[in-house]
Structures are given as structure tokens and as C-alpha cells.
Amino acid sequence: MNGLTQRVTLWLAGLPWFVLGWCVALASVLVTPAYAQVYTQLSAGEYHNCAVFGSGGSVHCWGANHSGQVSPSNPAMTIGRPTTVVGISGATQVSAGGSHSCALVAGNVKCWGDNGASQLGTGTGPGERNAPVVIAGLTTVFNQVTRVTTGNRHSCALMEFSLTAARSVRCWGFNDHGQIGDGTTTTRATPVTVTGFTNPTAISAGVDRTCVVADGGIWCWGYESLLNGSSLTPTLVVSGAGLNVTATGRQHACALFVGTASAACWGNNLLHGALGSADNLTHGPVYTTSKTYSSISAGGFHTCAVDGGVIDCWGAGELGQLGDGHVNGGFHPAKLRVFGISNAAAVAAGHFHTCALLADGAVQCWGSNQYGQLGYETNLDFSVTAGAIESQPCSLDIDGDGSINAMTDLILMARVIRGTNPTAVPTSVVGANATYKTPTEILSRLSACGVIYGP
């Protein structure tokens, strides 16, 4: 029995008898094969995670939700398993920040969660939003977003002008340490263009700093953004050919190379060894040339990188975020192998936790679970080894409200398969957020999510 079939079977077993009767009627036409949809991109925030799910580009988030950064329409403080963000479809990339999240949708950006520092870019002042909002004035007819990144209370976008392919960076939100990069410490409620470099190709926002790959090097700005200091404007930190991506954490940052050096990290190495050097006083850059890393992520006080499907982690590990099966308190600059993972495609490090996107589209997480950020609804405070999260199958979320409800979703499924009107549901069982679909839309949703129909 595959994972989806088992989950559906257990779920159905607990339904009321009158709803279960509908399921019996479906038995001759409904089969649940192997789970067809997978995660395609993953991001770890401070205490929550988000991932792009399936061919439809929906977004699942889980973990801390005190500001609606996981589910803006859900008042729960924590959400311990992946939940669909209502109002997002067609996403190609998502970024989880401190207490807010943003997704790239059709060349523009939608954000949700905390807006206390204008990090949602609405231009209308602070205040949380109960639904994703489009960033004000970010795009034009010919100027579209190719990447979005979120820090603790600021956000940035990598832009491309379609007529010339010229690229630029725009940022918005809290700017107390210059993380917006406009030479001031003034909070920006709408995006402003960052100058000082040309041809940016990659971007990454940390807690209160931002870095880009541009002009043959890494340029950073914000708090402790340099090798040893801060800058209100972009400053060259690391030079080298073949730079292709940056990863910015709480007190350090890393970059990947193609060529002679595989990775470089710089910033604070004092108490945890997140740079990968035994010299606790170094600010880097510390180069790693013995591995061929294809993905790297700088977390709160630790770093993880993918090397041929396996994952190395180093730095702070007091809550199991290094994933080697142990609690590693103190200073740990040596690279430790994450236990039980051999087919990782990408890694994403949060403040005290880490997640990996596997080659088959599954996600596994380890480390702190204080806010449910491991995504598999365990009562453990933390996990020292990777565990697979259970993605919420959209095949049974018929009404599209982000949750599976026996009194709405299953009845809708039964009625559309039987050929009856899916909107003819008694008002007593209609959820407050339910948006019912047409029969064609329901069949399309079911087919795309792994449900096969017989004659």
C-alpha cells in the first residue's frame, strides 16, 4: 500500500457512517495509485518552512504561524504539517523569512504574514494580512521578477528587463541596519532599487543583511555583512570566477563556485564553527575545495551543503540541526554527514532546524521542532536525524480551502463523480472558507493529484 493510499484508508475509516456510505459508492470508480505530485522547491525560514508543490504551483508551509506566515487565513500559532497557502497558485519559487513568506507567481511577487516593518511591500503601512498580497509597484510590462528572497523583516527581488535582459535588485521592508541597501536606515514600505553593482545573477537575504552575485564577486550590505563589519551600501566581499549562488544566514553567509573552489563562507565563526574553520576568530572567507557541493544553505548558526546526494553539516548542533544522529553542543567546525539521506537535491537551513528536498520530490527535516517546523506532527522537541514529512494531498481538498473536510470535500467528490451538482451541498455543512468548483475543475484536480478514474 503506498503512502497516499494508506493515509486515505485510515482517514476514511474514521468517518461518520453517513459519509462513509458515499465512499462505498465510489469504490468501483476510484483508485488511488502512487502519489503523483511532488515538491519542486524548498525554503527554510527562521521557524517555518515553505515549498512549491505539484505541477499547479501551489505552496505548502508549516511551522510557526504566529503572524500568519504559514497560513494567513488560519489563526493557529503553530501548524505542524504542510498546509496549502490559500490564494497562491502557479508559483515557481517561494521564500520563507522571519515571520513572513513570499512567492514568485507569473513574474510578480505575493507575500503574506507579518507586516510590522512593511516587509510585505504593500505601501499601506504595517499590519498583518489574512491573505497573500501583491507587492506594490514592483513590476512593469517589461520588468519582471526572476527571484524573491526574504530576511527577518525585509524582502528583495531580482528583476529582469525583458527587452535587454538587464538585471537589477529591488528591496523593501525594515532597514535599521541598512539591509535595504539604499545608503539609509529608513524603513521602505515599497521597493527601492539597489545600486553599486551591475548584472546581478543571484540574491540571498539573511536576518538583517543581503548579498548578491554580480560583477564577478559577492556584494553584501546590512548588519555584519562584510568579513568583519557592516555596510549601508553594497560592498565587494568575495571575488572569484564561477560564483553562482549565495546563502545568507543569521551571522554568516556562504557562496558556491563552479571551478577551483566548491564553496566559501564568511562572517561569525566564534562560538559554533559555522564557517567550517577550526580558527574560532576567523571571519573568512573559508574555502572548501575537497567537495563538489551543488547546494548550500546558511542557517542560524550552522551550515549544510549537498555533495552528490549526501549532506554535510557543520556549526551549531545543540538541537540536532546537524542531522548526524547526535546532539552537538559547542564549537563544531568539522563537516558531519547527515544520517540516512543519499539522494538529496537541495538543502535549506533554518534557525535551529534543517530540511532537505530529495531527488524524488519528498522532503525530510531534522533539528528543533519547537514550532512544528519538522512537519511530521511529532511531540518531540527536536530530532537528531532526518524524518519524512507527510505532505497534505491536494487530491482530497476539493473545495480548495487548504484543508481536508469530510463534510465538504468528500461529498463534493462523490457528487461530481456521480454526475450531480457539486454546489448543491446543504448549508449546514458548508465551511466558512469553502469555494466550490465546477465538475470539470474537480475532475482536473483529482486527476492531477493521483486519482485515476475507471469506466
Wavefront OBJ file of the C-alpha trace (Angstrom):
o trace
v 0.000 0.000 0.000
v 1.540 3.341 -0.997
v 1.695 6.298 1.410
v -1.256 8.197 -0.025
v -3.496 5.125 -0.165
v -2.660 4.297 3.441
v -3.401 7.831 4.622
v -6.697 7.923 2.752
v -7.683 4.473 4.043
v -7.013 5.424 7.671
v -8.803 8.705 7.219
v -11.870 7.073 5.685
v -12.025 4.524 8.486
v -12.704 7.301 10.943
v -15.519 8.970 9.004
v -19.137 9.045 10.176
v -21.297 6.225 8.755
v -23.355 8.507 6.524
v -20.223 9.965 4.884
v -18.606 6.538 4.651
v -21.594 5.462 2.590
v -20.517 7.857 -0.105
v -17.091 6.216 -0.151
v -18.593 2.768 -0.695
v -20.450 4.119 -3.702
v -17.131 5.355 -5.114
v -15.264 2.071 -4.750
v -15.957 0.862 -8.289
v -14.655 4.009 -9.996
v -11.976 5.450 -7.717
v -8.412 4.155 -7.356
v -5.523 5.887 -5.587
v -2.206 4.991 -7.219
v 1.281 6.153 -6.276
v 1.384 9.770 -5.142
v 1.816 11.716 -8.382
v 2.678 15.226 -7.182
v 5.912 16.227 -5.506
v 7.721 19.234 -4.062
v 9.804 21.126 -6.598
v 11.465 23.850 -4.485
v 12.074 24.330 -0.754
v 12.863 27.232 1.574
v 13.555 27.312 5.314
v 12.722 30.402 7.341
v 13.568 31.219 10.920
v 10.988 28.865 12.464
v 8.910 27.772 9.470
v 9.320 26.304 6.003
v 7.592 26.658 2.652
v 7.765 24.591 -0.525
v 6.323 24.733 -4.028
v 4.102 21.723 -4.569
v 2.946 19.947 -7.717
v 2.509 20.971 -11.317
v -0.106 23.557 -10.334
v 2.405 25.586 -8.357
v 0.600 25.598 -5.031
v 2.601 26.427 -1.906
v 2.702 24.354 1.291
v 4.065 25.850 4.528
v 4.473 24.514 8.078
v 5.889 25.592 11.435
v 5.464 28.849 13.374
v 2.331 30.736 12.324
v 2.043 33.496 14.937
v 1.905 36.124 12.169
v 0.218 34.023 9.512
v 3.499 33.249 7.743
v 2.404 29.625 7.245
v -1.331 30.048 6.715
v -2.548 33.652 6.717
v -6.205 32.627 6.979
v -5.587 30.288 9.937
v -5.194 31.798 13.454
v -3.261 28.778 14.815
v 0.073 29.719 16.431
v 1.818 26.654 15.043
v 0.970 24.316 12.174
v 2.788 21.011 12.446
v 2.280 19.652 8.955
v 2.345 21.100 5.426
v -0.707 23.261 4.759
v -1.748 24.829 1.471
v -1.465 28.628 1.348
v -4.873 29.748 0.095
v -4.567 32.309 -2.688
v -1.335 31.035 -4.249
v -1.228 29.043 -7.479
v 1.210 28.950 -10.361
v 4.156 29.627 -8.043
v 7.644 28.788 -9.337
v 9.601 29.763 -6.220
v 8.913 30.519 -2.562
v 10.994 32.090 0.201
v 10.355 31.733 3.955
v 11.626 34.620 6.078
v 11.416 35.541 9.741
v 7.655 35.904 10.227
v 6.615 36.380 6.614
v 6.812 34.466 3.338
v 6.840 35.421 -0.338
v 6.233 33.505 -3.568
v 7.146 34.218 -7.174
v 3.988 33.973 -9.284
v 3.889 34.824 -13.013
v 6.800 37.244 -12.822
v 5.452 39.080 -9.781
v 5.665 38.572 -6.003
v 2.951 37.760 -3.473
v 3.717 37.923 0.254
v 1.875 37.061 3.478
v 2.423 37.104 7.243
v 3.908 39.822 9.442
v 3.973 43.336 8.014
v 5.100 45.198 11.132
v 8.135 46.539 9.272
v 6.464 46.847 5.849
v 8.164 43.645 4.685
v 5.081 42.736 2.651
v 5.689 45.786 0.487
v 2.065 46.880 0.305
v 2.856 50.574 0.610
v -0.003 50.958 3.087
v 1.856 50.697 6.374
v 2.206 47.916 8.942
v -0.306 45.225 9.802
v -0.617 41.512 9.180
v -2.563 40.290 6.163
v -5.035 37.381 6.188
v -4.320 36.618 2.529
v -1.301 36.916 0.209
v -0.841 40.415 -1.233
v 0.889 41.581 -4.404
v 3.929 43.810 -3.878
v 3.045 47.383 -4.796
v 4.800 48.847 -7.846
v 7.380 46.100 -8.178
v 6.877 45.070 -11.799
v 6.125 46.785 -15.102
v 5.168 45.481 -18.529
v 8.795 44.752 -19.405
v 10.362 44.441 -15.941
v 9.616 41.106 -14.219
v 10.863 39.268 -11.110
v 13.051 36.187 -11.557
v 13.812 35.522 -7.864
v 12.482 36.606 -4.478
v 14.271 36.335 -1.131
v 13.184 37.146 2.431
v 15.153 38.151 5.514
v 13.908 38.580 9.034
v 11.869 41.718 8.316
v 12.828 42.694 4.788
v 12.469 41.273 1.298
v 14.277 41.645 -2.031
v 13.657 40.696 -5.647
v 15.971 40.003 -8.569
v 14.498 41.805 -11.581
v 14.983 41.376 -15.315
v 14.148 43.856 -18.072
v 12.826 41.678 -20.885
v 13.856 43.925 -23.800
v 17.564 43.906 -22.914
v 17.844 41.102 -20.301
v 19.422 43.675 -17.967
v 19.020 42.707 -14.318
v 18.637 44.731 -11.129
v 17.761 44.309 -7.445
v 14.905 45.940 -5.530
v 14.334 45.663 -1.748
v 11.701 46.760 0.777
v 10.904 46.497 4.498
v 12.877 47.091 7.687
v 16.168 48.938 7.187
v 17.585 49.525 10.659
v 20.988 48.113 9.658
v 20.980 49.108 6.008
v 19.725 45.739 4.750
v 17.712 47.512 2.022
v 20.987 48.821 0.548
v 19.964 52.369 -0.322
v 22.519 54.031 1.960
v 19.987 54.869 4.690
v 18.407 53.228 7.724
v 14.889 54.279 6.733
v 12.222 51.582 6.503
v 10.810 51.273 2.983
v 7.133 50.353 2.509
v 7.600 49.910 -1.247
v 10.509 48.519 -3.289
v 13.597 50.656 -3.917
v 16.363 49.906 -6.431
v 19.772 48.937 -5.040
v 22.754 50.420 -6.902
v 26.536 49.941 -6.805
v 26.845 46.794 -8.938
v 25.703 45.568 -12.348
v 24.444 42.316 -13.840
v 23.283 40.542 -10.639
v 22.678 36.821 -11.181
v 21.734 35.537 -7.704
v 20.430 37.038 -4.463
v 20.006 35.958 -0.842
v 18.643 37.805 2.209
v 19.705 36.899 5.731
v 18.294 38.128 9.026
v 19.354 41.752 8.535
v 21.735 41.595 5.581
v 21.547 40.921 1.854
v 24.056 39.537 -0.663
v 24.113 39.262 -4.458
v 26.351 37.653 -7.046
v 27.361 40.378 -9.513
v 30.358 41.623 -11.496
v 32.482 38.561 -10.739
v 32.017 38.659 -6.973
v 29.731 38.698 -3.937
v 28.380 42.078 -2.867
v 26.736 42.434 0.556
v 25.097 45.121 2.668
v 23.485 45.369 6.099
v 24.495 44.292 9.613
v 27.825 42.414 9.810
v 27.550 41.926 6.066
v 31.278 42.173 5.399
v 34.137 39.969 6.572
v 34.236 41.999 9.771
v 31.804 44.888 9.835
v 28.658 46.413 8.390
v 27.771 48.497 5.356
v 24.754 50.575 4.346
v 25.527 50.083 0.658
v 26.702 47.115 -1.451
v 30.359 46.295 -0.840
v 32.502 43.647 -2.553
v 33.174 40.800 -0.086
v 34.434 37.829 -2.112
v 35.840 37.757 -5.654
v 36.187 34.763 -7.948
v 35.193 33.198 -11.237
v 32.237 30.846 -11.396
v 30.200 32.206 -8.470
v 26.643 31.080 -8.971
v 24.654 31.260 -5.726
v 24.702 32.803 -2.252
v 23.173 31.631 1.032
v 22.782 34.139 3.849
v 22.049 33.176 7.457
v 21.814 34.921 10.816
v 25.502 35.745 11.323
v 27.254 34.287 8.291
v 26.905 33.728 4.572
v 28.179 31.211 2.017
v 28.630 31.024 -1.745
v 29.045 28.216 -4.267
v 31.609 28.227 -7.047
v 31.973 26.352 -10.291
v 35.675 25.653 -10.815
v 38.609 25.580 -8.443
v 36.741 26.152 -5.180
v 33.452 24.487 -4.278
v 32.252 26.827 -1.530
v 33.244 29.784 0.607
v 31.748 31.006 3.897
v 32.380 34.218 5.835
v 31.037 36.040 8.898
v 30.886 34.957 12.557
v 32.666 31.690 13.437
v 33.268 32.387 17.112
v 31.025 30.059 19.145
v 29.766 27.480 16.667
v 32.167 26.992 13.734
v 29.562 27.732 11.040
v 32.289 28.827 8.617
v 33.899 25.394 8.759
v 37.201 26.591 10.212
v 38.879 25.485 13.448
v 40.004 29.091 13.940
v 37.183 30.479 16.043
v 38.337 34.071 15.487
v 38.350 33.987 11.698
v 35.807 35.933 9.674
v 36.736 34.150 6.456
v 36.254 33.646 3.701
v 36.823 29.968 4.478
v 37.084 27.889 1.294
v 36.077 24.253 0.853
v 37.815 22.623 -2.108
v 37.623 18.928 -1.210
v 33.897 18.587 -2.007
v 31.745 19.283 -5.051
v 28.765 20.945 -3.422
v 25.704 21.538 -5.562
v 23.533 23.222 -2.909
v 24.443 25.140 0.247
v 22.427 26.863 2.964
v 23.464 29.075 5.886
v 21.161 28.672 8.897
v 21.032 30.378 12.251
v 24.434 29.185 13.440
v 25.090 26.208 11.179
v 25.710 25.382 7.529
v 24.652 22.429 5.366
v 25.611 21.500 1.808
v 24.771 18.734 -0.689
v 27.606 16.658 -2.137
v 26.475 14.064 -4.676
v 23.188 13.363 -2.892
v 24.610 13.198 0.633
v 24.588 16.168 3.007
v 27.383 17.623 5.134
v 26.564 19.953 8.037
v 28.793 21.902 10.419
v 28.493 24.525 13.168
v 25.933 24.611 15.992
v 24.129 21.317 16.607
v 22.647 21.570 20.094
v 19.136 20.757 18.831
v 20.111 18.128 16.301
v 20.198 20.512 13.331
v 23.385 18.844 12.001
v 21.415 15.632 11.450
v 24.203 13.177 12.250
v 22.242 11.426 14.991
v 23.781 13.340 17.883
v 23.335 16.484 19.919
v 26.404 18.561 19.100
v 26.710 21.437 21.525
v 29.555 23.915 21.377
v 32.062 24.530 18.605
v 31.780 22.090 15.654
v 33.577 23.285 12.508
v 34.158 19.741 11.199
v 31.813 18.513 8.488
v 29.377 15.857 9.722
v 27.366 13.581 7.455
v 23.568 13.741 7.783
v 22.331 10.270 8.671
v 20.059 8.379 6.308
v 19.995 10.684 3.249
v 21.692 9.705 -0.012
v 19.524 11.323 -2.704
v 19.290 14.979 -1.683
v 18.792 17.565 -4.419
v 18.860 20.687 -2.222
v 19.169 21.669 1.430
v 17.548 24.529 3.386
v 18.709 25.556 6.867
v 16.529 27.474 9.318
v 17.413 28.973 12.668
v 17.707 25.687 14.620
v 16.449 23.167 12.044
v 17.274 21.879 8.571
v 15.257 20.378 5.708
v 16.241 18.629 2.500
v 14.465 18.327 -0.829
v 15.135 14.837 -2.187
v 15.565 13.864 -5.819
v 12.151 12.148 -5.811
v 10.379 15.320 -4.636
v 9.993 14.297 -0.988
v 11.102 16.478 1.941
v 12.861 15.413 5.126
v 13.581 17.633 8.148
v 15.575 17.441 11.394
v 16.589 19.618 14.348
v 14.353 21.806 16.511
v 10.624 21.140 16.428
v 9.566 23.830 18.894
v 7.107 25.308 16.404
v 6.317 22.216 14.339
v 8.914 23.134 11.730
v 9.854 19.478 11.187
v 6.450 18.965 9.609
v 5.578 15.477 10.814
v 3.471 16.217 13.882
v 5.675 14.649 16.492
v 5.680 15.588 20.159
v 9.471 15.588 20.208
v 11.141 18.904 20.992
v 13.819 18.080 18.429
v 15.085 15.288 16.208
v 18.741 14.420 15.638
v 18.051 12.526 12.401
v 16.009 13.279 9.309
v 12.335 12.349 9.235
v 9.973 12.455 6.257
v 7.153 14.960 6.393
v 3.687 13.959 5.248
v 2.604 16.346 2.517
v -1.099 17.098 2.591
v -2.516 15.525 -0.598
v -4.421 18.109 -2.581
v -6.392 15.302 -4.269
v -8.941 15.380 -1.423
v -9.006 19.161 -0.888
v -11.812 19.533 -3.390
v -13.125 22.927 -2.332
v -9.627 24.427 -2.338
v -9.739 25.847 1.183
v -6.407 24.301 2.167
v -7.739 21.511 4.375
v -9.480 18.152 4.014
v -13.001 18.117 5.455
v -15.221 15.043 5.368
v -18.399 17.119 5.397
v -17.460 19.148 2.299
v -14.614 17.703 0.255
v -15.696 14.063 0.214
v -19.345 14.857 -0.506
v -18.262 17.094 -3.377
v -16.036 14.328 -4.740
v -18.868 11.809 -4.567
v -21.443 14.066 -6.178
v -19.278 15.126 -9.102
v -18.285 11.536 -9.860
v -21.940 10.514 -9.693
v -22.782 13.361 -12.026
v -24.736 15.526 -9.588
v -24.304 19.240 -8.983
v -21.223 19.753 -6.758
v -22.550 23.092 -5.485
v -25.777 21.505 -4.187
v -24.465 20.965 -0.676
v -26.663 21.719 2.340
v -25.687 24.982 4.020
v -25.205 23.136 7.303
v -22.041 21.520 6.007
v -20.571 24.420 4.051
v -17.262 25.602 5.532
v -16.733 29.309 6.131
v -13.889 29.458 3.614
v -15.252 26.934 1.115
v -15.120 27.876 -2.567
v -16.772 25.141 -4.562
v -15.507 24.248 -8.009
v -17.201 23.152 -11.204
v -17.288 19.426 -12.066
v -14.551 19.946 -14.678
v -12.295 21.688 -12.170
v -12.847 18.969 -9.595
v -12.027 16.187 -12.046
v -8.925 18.056 -13.167
v -7.783 18.500 -9.555
v -8.343 14.833 -8.737
v -6.580 13.544 -11.845
v -3.580 15.824 -11.329
v -3.165 14.707 -7.743
v -3.049 10.975 -8.333
v -6.648 9.791 -8.514
v -7.484 7.607 -11.541
v -10.978 7.037 -12.839
v -12.387 3.819 -14.256
v -15.163 3.499 -16.827
l 1 2 3 4 5 6 7 8 9 10 11 12 13 14 15 16 17 18 19 20 21 22 23 24 25 26 27 28 29 30 31 32 33 34 35 36 37 38 39 40 41 42 43 44 45 46 47 48 49 50 51 52 53 54 55 56 57 58 59 60 61 62 63 64 65 66 67 68 69 70 71 72 73 74 75 76 77 78 79 80 81 82 83 84 85 86 87 88 89 90 91 92 93 94 95 96 97 98 99 100 101 102 103 104 105 106 107 108 109 110 111 112 113 114 115 116 117 118 119 120 121 122 123 124 125 126 127 128 129 130 131 132 133 134 135 136 137 138 139 140 141 142 143 144 145 146 147 148 149 150 151 152 153 154 155 156 157 158 159 160 161 162 163 164 165 166 167 168 169 170 171 172 173 174 175 176 177 178 179 180 181 182 183 184 185 186 187 188 189 190 191 192 193 194 195 196 197 198 199 200 201 202 203 204 205 206 207 208 209 210 211 212 213 214 215 216 217 218 219 220 221 222 223 224 225 226 227 228 229 230 231 232 233 234 235 236 237 238 239 240 241 242 243 244 245 246 247 248 249 250 251 252 253 254 255 256 257 258 259 260 261 262 263 264 265 266 267 268 269 270 271 272 273 274 275 276 277 278 279 280 281 282 283 284 285 286 287 288 289 290 291 292 293 294 295 296 297 298 299 300 301 302 303 304 305 306 307 308 309 310 311 312 313 314 315 316 317 318 319 320 321 322 323 324 325 326 327 328 329 330 331 332 333 334 335 336 337 338 339 340 341 342 343 344 345 346 347 348 349 350 351 352 353 354 355 356 357 358 359 360 361 362 363 364 365 366 367 368 369 370 371 372 373 374 375 376 377 378 379 380 381 382 383 384 385 386 387 388 389 390 391 392 393 394 395 396 397 398 399 400 401 402 403 404 405 406 407 408 409 410 411 412 413 414 415 416 417 418 419 420 421 422 423 424 425 426 427 428 429 430 431 432 433 434 435 436 437 438 439 440 441 442 443 444 445 446 447 448 449 450 451 452 453 454 455
